[in-house]
Amino acid sequence: MGSSVSSSGAEIAPESATADSSVRAGLLALAAVQLCFGLFPVFGALAMDAATGFSPFAVATWRIGVGAVVLMAMAVALFGRRALPSRRDLPTLLGFAVLGIVLNQGLFLEGLQRSTPMNAGLVICLIPVFTYAVAVVLGKEALRGLRVLGVAVALGGAVPLFFSSGGDLSSEHAFGNLLMAGNALCYAIYLVLSKPLLRRMPPLVLVAWIYVLSVPFLPLFFVGESLLPEAASRGAWLSLAYVLVFPTILAYALNSYALARVEASTTAFFVFAQPIITAVAAAALLAERPTPELGLAALGLFTGMALVVKRPAPRPAA
């Protein structure tokens, strides 16, 4: 009664079937997360159209304000009293808010407006590379030859993104790419430093609190900016709505759901999909075309990221 039989005649325990179903649900959630984040640079660029859109700081203000309210409401609804951190964690959470939200979003949106969605998709590849490098520097992970090679290859591949080469890689784009690389570094530091806190706090609760603790910094973004620009087109508003609903709220909720069901290494490999999704969407919606320089950068970044996120082979037992 407690098991089923496969087509080969072997019994399948209900626990195993449930586990497989949970993993599949986690993988589907991860795929949706990559879609949300992969389309973010494209819709972010549309929302920040120079003539009919919002400024980067206005988008950041909307994103932090809406994210703080909705994510905290979700955290309280799902975790109740567990959504309340201890007093000793509040200074740490405030630091994470500066790194993971204020600097992270400010640098990314300013960089995206000065660059292109395809460039943004490639710079995303630096996040796992920087994360490993920061973890090694802070003594959180061991120095491994293959991963060090991956860091070197990825950084070498990224070089064309930071120097003017004509065409799509203009000096303005190079500066925008540099800002987004700073965003990737800030987020990598946040990822490494937040690991101890995640052992006693659900990921969604952590994200909700760093959004809430970013609210006091909002004047840095909205002073002198128009949050309701008269020139904003319907397309800019719809693109802003996408940014608020999908990469801001839904992606974090789905990512928290997935992390409880799949291994961290699986999550890392799914990041490879983001630049591809961004490139396809940028070509379809913005008529953006890749250049040979971007192709070279993509080759180096993808190769380096693959070496960094590859799990080391288990050592044989003594």
N, C-alpha and C positions, 0 to 999 in steps of 0.2 A: 504493500500500500504506500510505503514511504519513498519509492523510487520509480523511475521510468526506465524504459528500455530503448536503446538507440537502434538504428537500422542494422548495426553489426551484431546486435544481440547483447551488448554490454549494458549493464545497469548504470544509470546516471543519477547520482545522489541529488536530492532537491537542493542541498546546500551549494553544490557545485553549479547547478543551473542558475540559482539565485546570484551567485558570485559572478558568473559569466554575464548575466543580464545587467548587473550593476556596472561591470566594466564597460559593456557596450554603451550604457547610458552615459558613463563618464566620457567615453571617446566622442560620442555625439555632441556632448556639451563642449568639449575641447574644440571640436570642429566649428561649432557656432561661435566660440570665443575668437578664433582666428579670423572668421569672417567679419565679426564686429570690429576688431582692431585693424584688419587688413583694409577695410573700406574707410577707416577713420581719416587717413591723410587726404583721400579724394574728397570726401564730404566736408572735411575741415577746410580744404582749399576753396571749395565752392562757397562755404559760409563766409570766408574771409576775402571774397572778391573785392578788389581795390575800389571798384566803382559802385557796386550795389550790395556790398556785404558789411560784415562787422569787423572791427579791429581784433587782432589777436588777444589783447587784454580784455576786451568785452566778452569774447568767447570763453576765456578762462574764468571770468566772473560768473557767467551763466553756469558753466560746468561745475565750479566749486560750490556755488550756492544750491543748485538743484541736487547735486550729488550728496551734499551734506544732509539735506532734509530726507531724501528718499532712501539713501543707504542706511542712515541711522534708524529710520522707521522700520526697514526690513530687518535690521539686526535685532532690534528690540522685539519685533513680532516673532522672530525665529528662535531667539536665545533667551529672552526674558532677562532675568537678573544677571545672567552671564555676560550680557552686553555692557555691564558696568565695570570698567577697569579699576584696579586699585590705585590709590593716590600715588604710590611710588612709581607707577608706570606712566603717569601723566607727563612729566618732563620728557621722557623718552618718546612718547607718542607725539609730543609737540615737535621734537627734532625730526621725527619721521615725516610729519606734516610738511615741514620746510623742504626736506629732501625729496619726498615721494610725490608731493602735490604742487607746492608753490613754485619751487625751482623747476621741477619736472615739467609741469604744464606750461609755465611761462616760457621756458627755453624752447620747448617743442613747437608751440604755436607761433612764436616769433620766427623760429627757424623755418617752419613750413611756409609761412607767407613769403619768405625770401628765397625759397627753393621750389622744388617740385614734389608731387606725391611719390614719383618713382624713386627720387633720391631719399625721401623720408622712409620708404619701404626698405631700402638697403641699409640705412643707418640703424634701423631696428635690429639688424643682425649683430650690432656691436653690444647689445645688452647682455647676452650670455657670455660673450668674450670678456667684457669689462667685469662682469660678476665674478668670473673665475679669477681674473687678475687681482681684483680687490680682496677676494677671499684669501688668496695666497699672501698678499702683502700684510693682511691683518692676522695671519696665522690660523685662519679658519679651515684651510684646506692644504693638502700636501702638494709640493711642487712635482709635477709629472711632465716628463719630457715631451710626450705627444701633445699634451694640452698647451704647453708653452709654445710648441711649434704652431699650434692652431692660433694662438694669440698673435704671433708674429705674422702669420699668413693673412689673417683677417685685417690686421692693422695695415699691412702692406697693400692689401686690396682696397682699403678705404682711402689711401693716399690721393688717388685722382679726384675724390669727392671734395677735398679740402683745398685744392689749388685750381686757379682759373686755367682752363684749357681751351677756351673758345666754345662756341656752340651752346649746348645746354649747360655746360659747366662754366658759367660766367662767374665773375668775381662775387656778384651778389649771391648766386647759388652756393658758391663755396663758403661764404660767411654763414648762410642759412644752414648748410650742412654741419658747419662747426658748432653752431648753437644747438642743433639736434644731437650732435655727439656729446655735448655737455649735458643735455637732457638724459641721454643713455647712461652716462657716467653717474649722475645723481641717482638715477633709479637703481643702478647696480649696487651702489653703496647702501641704499635703503634696503634692497633685497637681502644683502649679506647681514646687515646689522639687525634686521627684523626677525631673523630665524629664531633666536632664543625666545622672543616674545610670542611667536606663533606656536610654541610648544604648550603654552597655557592659555592661548586666546584664539578663537576661531578666526580664519582669514577674513570673513565678511565683517566681523566686529572690528578687527584691526583697521581695515580699509575705511569703514564708516567713521571711526574716531579720527583718523588722520584727515579725512575730509572736513569733519566738524571743527577740528583744531586749526584748519587752514582758513576758516571764516574770518578770524581777526586780521588776517593779512589781505583781505579783499580790497581795502582802500588803495593798496599799492597797484591794483589792477584797474579799478573803475574810476578813480579820480581823474577828471579831464576826458573821460571816454563816454561815448553815447551808447547806452545799453539798448536803446530803442531807436536806432537811426532811421530817419525819415526816408533815406534813399535805399534802405534794405529791400531787396526784391522778395517775391514769394519763394523763389528758389533758394535764396540765402536763408530764409526762415525755416524752410523744410530741411535744409542741410544742417542748420543748427539743431533742429529737433532730432535729427539722426544722431548727432554728436552727443546730445544729452541722454537719449534713451539707450542707444546700443553700446558704444565704447565706455560710457560713463557708468551706467547702471546695470544693464543686462549682462555685459561681459564679466564684470566683477562677481555678480551673483552666480553665473554659470561656471566661472573659474573656481569659485569656492566649492561648488557642487562637484566639479570634476576632480579637484585635488583630493577629495575624500575617497575617490574610487579608482584612480589610476596612479601609477608611479610617477615620481618627479621627473625621471629621465624621459618618460613618454611625453610629458608636458613640454619638456625642452625641445624635443624633436618636432612637435607640432608647430613651433615658432617658424619653421622653414616655410610654412604655407603663407605667412603674412606678406612677405615681399612679392610673392607670385600673385596673390589676390590683389594687392595694391597696383601692380604693374598692369594686370588685365583690366581692372576698373579704370585706371588712368588712361589707358589706350582707348577704351570704349566710351567713356564719358567726357574726357578732356582732350581727346585726340593727341595725347602725349606719346612720343615715340622714343624708344631706347636708342642710345648712341653707342658706338664702340667703346667709349670710355666707361659708360655705365655697365656694359657687358663685362668688361675686364674687372671692374670693381665687384660686380655680382659674383664672378667666379672666385675671386680671392676671399670675399666675405663668406660665401656659402661653404667653401672648403675649410676655412678657418673655424667657422662655427661648428661644422660637423666634427672636427677634431676635438674641439673644446667640450661639446656636450656628449661625446661618445663615452660610455661608461667603461672604466678600466676592467680588464678581464679578472675574474676572481682568482685569488691565489690558491693553489692546491693546499689541502689540509695537511698538517704535519703527520 
